[in-house]
Amino acid sequence: MNICDAYEHLADEKSKLIFKQLLNFYFAGKMETIDNDPLNHQYFPADIEIKSFKRFINCGSYDGDTIKSLNTKIGKIDELICIEPDNKNFKKLFNYFNDNQKEIANKIIIYPCGLWSDEKMLEFSSDNNVNSSVSEGGNSHIQMISIDHVIFNFQPTYINMDIEGSEIEAIQGAAKTICNNVVDLAIAIYHRPENLWSILLKINAIKPKYNFYIRNYTGRPAETILYCIHK
């Protein structure tokens, strides 16, 4: 039932095709190439209108790769918040901003934390570049935060998340921010098979004012993004 409900919420035929191709991959083992777009369109899709990038929350910032794309495609924005828990990635991110802040945004805040539904310490597998993640038995501990509890008076216009499987918890921790703002979302849905439908249904339950689109950027399940465009 959940799978069917999510499918019916998709706004275009391309999204429905990708959804069915991913179901075939996960449950039937069919290794067909998933309908995909160029990787450099990720978070900045050519065929989906993001209303505004002016106040951007970038969750899972890595070394600033998404912000480099933002700066190339959109130019300087008003305000930017980046959240990156891995120490090595955070240092690279800091150095990038330290060298380029004037060209990126009028105001930049970066948090060396993970995202969750509330504040707690969790075990973390660090130093895995883009794959560092919350993991039981990880080699370190990190402070988790929720967007609702640490970001005030920001009024984001766009939030993207690729946080290695913690998306559902992070969305719960951003529920008030999502409800109280006209904000478009771009959420990774490929870390677990059930994320294909559970993340869409979670966001729709929080705020049923979105049109939902799915786009893929590799031809494989990796880098599949759910776009939630405010009506």
LUMZA-743021 format. One record per residue (C-alpha): x negated, y, z. Coordinates in steps of 0.05 Angstrom, whole numbers, padded with zeros to 5 digits, always signed. Example, Ala and Ser with C-alpha at 12.3 -4.5 7.8 and 13.67 -1.06 7.14 Angstrom:
-00246-00090+00156
-00273-00021+00143
//
This chain:
+00000+00000+00000
-00056+00050+00017
-00090+00036-00049
-00026+00049-00088
-00011+00112-00048
-00079+00141-00063
-00074+00123-00136
-00007+00159-00142
-00037+00223-00113
-00090+00229-00168
-00078+00289-00213
-00104+00265-00281
-00114+00203-00323
-00189+00207-00319
-00186+00202-00244
-00139+00143-00248
-00185+00107-00298
-00245+00116-00252
-00204+00092-00192
-00184+00028-00229
-00256+00017-00254
-00282+00022-00183
-00229-00026-00157
-00250-00076-00211
-00322-00068-00189
-00308-00076-00115
-00257-00132-00117
-00264-00168-00184
-00339-00160-00192
-00332-00129-00261
-00396-00092-00277
-00368-00047-00332
-00396+00023-00338
-00354+00073-00300
-00330+00133-00339
-00381+00186-00319
-00404+00258-00328
-00475+00286-00329
-00508+00284-00260
-00522+00359-00263
-00446+00371-00262
-00440+00339-00193
-00404+00388-00146
-00398+00437-00204
-00351+00400-00252
-00338+00430-00321
-00267+00405-00325
-00242+00420-00254
-00235+00492-00230
-00267+00506-00163
-00235+00571-00140
-00295+00603-00106
-00365+00587-00082
-00371+00652-00042
-00373+00618+00027
-00401+00549+00019
-00412+00494+00072
-00462+00442+00045
-00459+00379+00087
-00518+00331+00078
-00563+00384+00049
-00625+00340+00038
-00680+00386+00013
-00634+00437-00018
-00621+00401-00084
-00547+00420-00087
-00563+00492-00068
-00614+00496-00124
-00560+00474-00172
-00512+00525-00141
-00563+00581-00151
-00576+00561-00223
-00503+00554-00242
-00468+00606-00199
-00522+00653-00175
-00525+00688-00107
-00466+00678-00061
-00442+00714+00002
-00453+00662+00057
-00481+00592+00062
-00481+00540+00117
-00524+00478+00109
-00523+00417+00154
-00580+00366+00151
-00599+00318+00208
-00663+00286+00181
-00725+00321+00207
-00767+00314+00144
-00710+00337+00099
-00694+00395+00146
-00766+00420+00142
-00763+00419+00066
-00696+00454+00068
-00722+00508+00115
-00783+00520+00072
-00740+00527+00010
-00696+00578+00043
-00755+00614+00074
-00783+00625+00004
-00719+00639-00034
-00667+00666+00015
-00657+00734-00021
-00638+00699-00086
-00591+00647-00053
-00542+00682-00006
-00533+00745+00036
-00530+00701+00098
-00555+00630+00110
-00547+00586+00171
-00576+00516+00176
-00561+00464+00229
-00609+00406+00243
-00552+00361+00263
-00505+00307+00238
-00430+00314+00226
-00377+00277+00266
-00308+00287+00296
-00337+00315+00360
-00402+00327+00396
-00444+00267+00417
-00513+00235+00409
-00516+00177+00360
-00570+00129+00336
-00598+00149+00269
-00642+00117+00216
-00687+00175+00196
-00742+00188+00144
-00702+00153+00089
-00698+00215+00044
-00627+00219+00016
-00607+00154+00052
-00619+00175+00124
-00556+00158+00163
-00521+00144+00228
-00538+00072+00243
-00533+00027+00305
-00604+00007+00322
-00633+00067+00284
-00704+00091+00299
-00681+00158+00330
-00623+00195+00360
-00590+00258+00333
-00540+00309+00358
-00473+00304+00322
-00429+00365+00315
-00360+00379+00286
-00347+00436+00237
-00286+00459+00278
-00328+00467+00341
-00389+00503+00315
-00369+00545+00256
-00328+00607+00273
-00298+00663+00231
-00331+00636+00168
-00269+00623+00124
-00303+00574+00076
-00281+00572+00004
-00317+00507-00014
-00343+00448+00027
-00382+00389-00001
-00401+00326+00037
-00447+00269+00021
-00466+00243+00090
-00479+00169+00081
-00415+00140+00107
-00397+00190+00161
-00347+00227+00117
-00283+00204+00151
-00307+00225+00220
-00333+00291+00193
-00267+00307+00158
-00230+00294+00224
-00279+00343+00256
-00262+00395+00203
-00186+00387+00205
-00172+00457+00233
-00220+00490+00185
-00187+00455+00127
-00116+00472+00151
-00131+00545+00165
-00167+00563+00100
-00157+00561+00025
-00217+00516+00015
-00233+00467-00040
-00270+00402-00021
-00318+00355-00056
-00328+00291-00017
-00372+00230-00032
-00327+00168-00033
-00377+00113-00052
-00411+00092+00012
-00358+00041+00030
-00306+00009-00016
-00248+00032+00027
-00271+00104+00021
-00243+00104-00049
-00173+00111-00019
-00182+00124+00055
-00215+00192+00047
-00161+00218+00000
-00106+00195+00046
-00141+00225+00107
-00146+00293+00074
-00075+00290+00048
-00050+00274+00119
-00088+00334+00146
-00063+00381+00093
-00016+00359+00037
-00033+00419-00007
-00086+00390-00052
-00091+00363-00122
-00140+00305-00123
-00191+00287-00177
-00246+00234-00180
-00309+00242-00220
-00370+00196-00226
-00441+00215-00243
-00480+00151-00253
-00436+00099-00288
-00441+00058-00225
-00404+00068-00158
-00460+00114-00132
-00447+00188-00136
-00372+00184-00141
-00340+00248-00116
-00268+00264-00095
-00250+00336-00111
-00193+00365-00070
-00168+00428-00103
-00122+00472-00063
-00055+00484-00096
//
